Structure formats: C-alpha cells, structure tokens
C-alpha cells in the first residue's frame, strides 16, 4: 500500500477526534470543569460561579443533561459535575451517576448558590467554574475545545496550568495538513488495522444510539417519522439513522457516542449514513473503514476553518462528509468527491446553529439530504454549481476556505443575535 506523506498524522487526527462522550458535549464540558473544581476544593461547595462564553450558553440552554433525571441548562450541568461527576472520565464524566448521585445533584441545586456570568473577551469556547466553601475557593478553566483544561487553582495557588493555545496548535496534530486530495489518497493506501479500533468503536457506539432513537420516545422522533413517512430506501434509512441518534442524544439518552470535531451530532451524521449504505451494499469491513476515514476526515477538514463552535450548523459539514464517504464507498474518487462537497455546500451552507436541542435531529436529516443530493447531481449527470455562484470559489479547497471564512468571521454577529434572541435580550 502506498502511504501518503502525512499518513501517521492522519491516523493521529482520527484518534484525537473520534473519542467517546455521553451527552451533548457542551454541558458535559461544563460538568467536567465543575467536577475538577470540586475535586480541587475538597469540600462540598456552598457557592458556584459559572463563567462561560455565549456559544456555551447557547448549546447548554435547551439540551437534556444525561443521568440527571431530565435536567437542562448550565445550573443542572454544573450541579451534576459537582455532586456526581467523575473528573477522571473526561467527556464521560456523568456516565457513573447512581440514584444516590441524582439525589445529590438535586441537593446541590437546592443548597449551592449559583451565579451565571457571560464571559468577556472574544474566545468562542470558554468555561470557568469557581466553587467556594468554608472560606476556601477553587476553579477550573477549559478553553477552545471540550477537554482542554488549562487551569486548576485552589485558594489562589496553581495546581495545574497549561498554555491556552488555539485548537490545532501543539496540543493536537496540525489539522492544516488536511486536503481533499490527500484524504482520498490516505484512504486508498490505508492499512485497515491502523484504524480498526477507533472506527469499529464508532460503528458500534453510534449504531447503538441510532437503534435506540428509532424505537421512539425520544425528542420529536424525527428519525422514526422519516421512516414512517418515506419508506425503507437506503437514502431514507441513512437520514433516519443519523436523525434518530440525535433524537435520543439531545433528549438525555445515556448511551455514549463517538464524536467528531467535538460534537456527537456531527460524529453520528458523518458516520451513520455511510454505515447504512455499506450494509445495503454488502460492503466488506475494509471498504467501510476506508469510507468512514474519508467521511470523518472530510468533516474535520471543513471544521478546521470554522472552529468548534459558531453560528454555522456543524451538521452541514458532517452531512457533506457522509456523502463523500458514500461516494468513496461506491467508487467515487477525487473528481466526484470534490464536486459532491461543492454541490452540498452550495445547497445548505446557510443553516444556522441556534443551540443544541431536539430540532438538531431535523437539521441533521436536512444536511444528509443535501450531501446526498450534491453527490447524485454529479454522479447522475455531471451537474454542478460553479465558481462565482454565491460563495463558491474555483476548486474544492478554495470553496471550503470560503465557507470557513463565512462561518468563522461573517457569522460572528449572527451568533450574537441568536444568543440575544434565545435569552430574551
């Protein structure tokens, strides 16, 4: 097999990105910071200050925190971390909560005075939890991405400190090396054994929560509705599986998922449609692993220029990534996949993120549909949207960069307006 110049780095990127998380990752990150602050304090907190950026407020407000008995919001996530979180489990910090722990969470909400403070500065991703008791205080600070703890203090003394570097810096493998052309070459030259553990875990975890969502009873039942209304074709099953996983996850299902770009919804959107098509085709495990590598890496590549959180709905990138994985599975390579990306981004690059909540499942279905349409347009007749039409540029990499600019810079004010609307300002 011919390995690409950045082969080992691409493997590391997959290993860094495809990690397990239980529950929506923003409230889970808040719970993680709270658990670490409580551990540093060593006492039952009497007061708590929750200082977070606007995107954290947006993504925690309306989503159910798992293992809490249906609690939502920053106070619920913080109380869960303080009273019952396992700080050593990172994004599975709430996975071990018992009935006794849930009672402790309710007691924490009753007895610990909590103050929510919007963070100053321009960091899109910022969490700082400060807890106090008996004249002592401790804090934990997370910035830029969900597990990036940069500071833990007690009584003004630093217990842990790391440089708050931007995502993609020395703390993680450089994402700027990603390109559509090399991603495809990487998949072609991939030794499946190098990714079998991480990708088989993605298949198992995400398929399990999708199956749970399709049973019904979660959220608005978008996945189940798609199947009931539109039948059993593979395209419908692909959309429904991803949507059903989100139905369950956004409404507090305790099953873990494998995330991509810091998001469980994006992790499910990038993977589940590819899995459905592979099953429909009777594809080999090796073929599925190669296609999932494409889907995940294309998603990550798009999100690198956008950032973890923005007003740009991340499902758009992941739905596009899924379509690329499906195209690869069916024999498409650089030309087909490049046009799939451009077509898909032209269709729904205006979909906004207004926080994590049950309607994310419907947005996921729309994003997968746009990805599949973009693929079918080019596969079926060579149809394409062209450079100069809207924000499309000449070439797939220039278009990805254009969308990244739109999301990262152009939608900052949109992000603020969305938050103002959500909190009634």
N, C-alpha and C positions, 0 to 999 in steps of 0.2 A: 504493500500500500504506500502511496506517495503522501507523506505528511507535509502539511503546509508550514511556512516559516514560523507561524505563531501557534502551532499545534498545541504545545503544552500550556500556553496561556489561555487558549480557548477552553481547554479542559478545566483549568482553574476557575475561569469565569463561570462555567456551568456549576461547578462545585460550590462557589461562593454564593451564587444566586438561588439555586434550587434547594432551599432549606425548608424544614417543616415549621409551620405556625398553626396555632389553634386560635381561631377567631380573627376578626379584622385586624390587620397589623398595626394600625394607629392606636386604638385603645389598648392593644396588647403591649405596645411600646410604652405607653403611659403606665400600665400596670407593672411592667418591668422596672421602670425608673422608680416607681413607688416602692416596690419590693426591695430594691437595692438601697434606697434611702432609709427604709425601716430597719434593714439589717445593719446598716452603719450606725443608726441611732441606738439600737439595742434596747429600746423601750417601746411601750405602746404609745403611739403618737396621740397628742391631745389637740394639735393644730396642724394644718397642712396648707401649703401654698402651692398651687398648680399654675405654673407659668409656661404657656405654650404659644406657638405661632398660629396664625389664622388657619392654615391648612390642617393642623391637628384638631383645632376646634371643629372645623367643617367635617372632618372624617370620623369624629367620635360622637357627634351630637345625636345621630339617629340610628346608630347600629347597636344591636344587642351584644353585650359582653358575655362570652360563653361562661358557663359554670357559675353564674351569679343568680340564677332564678329569674332571668329576664330583665336585668338592669341595663340601662343605657346611659350614655353621657360620660363626661370627664370624671365626675364625682364617683360614679359607680366603678369605672375602670381603676381609679386611684384607690378606692376603698378595697377593691378586690386584691390589688397588688399588696397593699399594706397588711391586710388581715389574713390573706390566704395564699399569697404568691410564693412561688419557688424561684428565687432570683437566679439560681444556677441553671435554670432550664431555658433561659432566654425567651424566644418567641412562643414557647410552650409553658410560660410562667404560670398560667392558670390551669394547666392540664391535670393537676393533682388535687383540686379542691374537693373536699368532702362536704357532707351535710353540716357537720360541725363548722367547717370553714365558711359555708354560706351564711350560717348564723353569725359568725364573727364579722363577716362583711357588713351585714345589716347593722350590727352593733357599732361598727366603725363609722358608718354613715350617721348614726344617732349621736355618737359621743365625740367624734373628732370634727372640730370646726374647720371647714374647707373654704378656701378662697381661690377663685379662678382669676388669673391675671393674663390678659393678652401680652405676649412678649413684644418688646421693642426690637429695633433692628430690622434687617432685611433677610434674615435666614428663613427659608421656606419651611424647613423642618427643624423645629426646636422644642425640646421638652426639658423642663427643670422642675423637679419635685422637691420641696423642702418640708421636712417634718420636725415638730418640736414637742418636747415633753420634759417636765421637771427641770426646766432651766437649761436644757441641752437642745441642740439642733443638729440636723444632718441633711444633706442634699445629694441628689444625683442628677446629672445633666446628660442628655442624649441629643446629638445634632446630626443633621444631614441624612442619616439613614437609621433604620429601626434598632439596630443593635450597637450603634456607635457610641458607647459610653465614653465620655471624655473627661468627666469629673465626678468624684465622690469625696465629700467632705464631712467631717464631724467637728462641731464647735470651732469652726474656722480653720481646722487643721486638715491638710490634704491627705486623704487615704489612697487615692488613685487619681492620676491625671494623664491624659493623652492629648496630643496636639489635635485640635479641631480642624482637620484637613477636609477639603471638599471631596465629595464622593468621586471615586475613581483615582484618588491620589495613592500614596504609598501604602495605605492601609488595605487597598484592594488592587487586583490586577487591572492594569490600564485598559479601559474599555475603548479608547480611541483607536486601537488596532483593529477593531471590527470593521469589516466591509462585506457587502453582499456577495461579491465575487469570492472572497476567501472563505466565507461561511459555507458556501456550496462546495468549494474545494475541500474544506475541512471535513464535511460530511462524507464526501466521496472517499476520502482517504482515512476515515475514522476506523480505528480498531474498536469494535463494539464493547470489548471487555473494559476499555478505559472509561466508559460512561454507563456501564450496565447497572451499577449500584445506584447511582443518583437518578437515572432515568426510569429504572424499574420501580423505584420508590415513588416517583412522580406518577407513574401509571397506576400503582396500587392505591395511593392515598387519594388522588383526585377522582379516580373511578369510584371509589367507595362513597365519597360525599355526594357525587352526582347521582349515584343509585339511591342514596338516602333522600335527596331532594326530589327525585322522581316519584317516590312513594306518596308525596303530598304532605300537606300540613305545615309547610314552611313558607313564610313570606306571602307573596302574591301568587305563588305556584306558576311562575312563568314557564318553567321547563315542562311541567305537566300539561299546561294549557297548549303549548306548541304541539305536543304530541297528539293531544285530543283534537285540536282544530285542523292540523295539517298532515296527519298521517304518519307513516313509518319509513319514509325515504331516508337515505343516509344523510342528505343535507339537513333534513328536519332533525334527525337524531343528533347530528353534530351540534346544531344550535341549542337543542333542548338539553343535552348533557351539560354543556357549559353553563347555561342559564340555571339549571336545576342545582348545580353545585353552589352557585351564588345564592339561590333561594334559601338553601339550608344555612350557608355560612353567615349571611347577613342577618339571619334571624336567630343566631345563637347556637347552632349545631356544634356539638363538642368534638366532632371528628376533625383531625388535623388536615391541612392541605399543604402542598408543596408550592411555595411562592416563586414568582419571577419578578424582578425589578421591585422587590419589596412588597409585592401585592399578591394575595391569594387569588383574588378575582382574575388578575392577569395571568397567574400561573395556571388556573383552570381554563381560561379562554385560549391560551396558547397551546395547551396540550390535549384537552378532551376531544375537540373536533378531529384532530389528527388520529387519535386512538380509535374513534368511531369509524373513520374511513379505512384505517388499517384492518380493523375487524371485518368490515364489509368486503374488503378486497381479499381477505385471507392472507394478508402480507406476513412475511416472516418477522420474527422478533428483531433480527438485524436491520431489516428495512424500516421497521417502526422506530428503532432507536436512532437511526440516521435522520429520519424525517423529524423526529422530536428535537434533535440537536439543531436542525435548521429553524424550526418554529421558535424555539426558545431564544436562540442567538439573534434571529431577525428582530424579535421583540425587544431584546436587551439593546441591540444596536440602535433602534429607533428611540428608546427611552433614554439613552445616554445623553442625547442633545436636549431632551425635555426636562429631565430631572425626576426624582422620585415622586414629587407632588406638584401639581399645577392645576389650572382650570381646564386643562386638556384631558378628556376622559382617557385613561390608560387602556381601557378595553379596545379602543380604536387601534392602538399599536399591536395589542395581543391578537385581535381578530385578524389583522393583516398577517401577523406572524403565523397563525394557524393555517391560513390559506396558503402561505408559502410552504409550510410543511406538507400540506396535502398535495400541492403541485409537485413537490420533490418526490413524494411517495408515488405519484402517478407518472414519473419520468421527466418532469419538467426540470430544466436547469437554469442557467443564468438569464437567458433572454425571457423565458416565461415568468420566472420568479421576479425579475426586475419590473416587468410590466404589471404583474399582479400587485406589487407594492404600490406603484404609482397610481394604478387604477383605484385600488382600495382607499388610498389616502385622499384621492380626489373626491370620493363619494362621501366620506363621513368625518373629515378632519375638523369639522366644526362642532362636534359633540362635546358638550362641557361636562366637567365633573362638579357636581353640587353635593359632594359628600358621599360617604358610604351609607348604604341603606338598601331596603328591598328592591327598589327600582333599578339598581345596578344590574340585576339579572336580565331585565329587558334591554338595557343598553348593550350588554354582552351579546345577546341574541342579534341585535342590530349590527354590531361590529363584525361578528362572524359572517352574517349575511352579506355585508359589504365586501369582506375579504373574498368570499366565495364568488360573488358577482364579478369582482375585479379579475379573478382567475378565469372564470368562464368566458368573460368578454374576450380575453386574448387567446385562450385555448380554442374557443369555438370559431373565431373568425379573424383573429389578429386585430381586434378592435382595441383602441387605446385612447386615453386622454393625453393631450400633447403639452409640451413645454409652452409656457406663456398663457395657458388657460388657468386663470386664478393664481394660486401659489405654486403651481407645478413648474419645475425647472428642467433643464436639459440633462437627463441622466438620473438614475435612481439615487445615487449618493447626494446629489445636489437637491433633489426633492426631499429626501429625509432631513437634510440640513435645514431646508426651508421650513418644514413643519416643526422641527425643533425650535427654530427661532420664533415662529408664531406662538408656540406653546410656552416657551421659557420667558420671552420678553413681551411679546404682543398681548398676552393674556394676563399679565400681572394685575392690571386694573380690573379686568373681568373677574379675576379671582377675588379681589377685594369687594366688588359689588355683590358677588354671590354670597360671600360671608355676611355682608351687611343685610342682605335680604333674609338670610337664614336666621340671623339673631335679632331681626326686627329693628335694625338701626335705620 
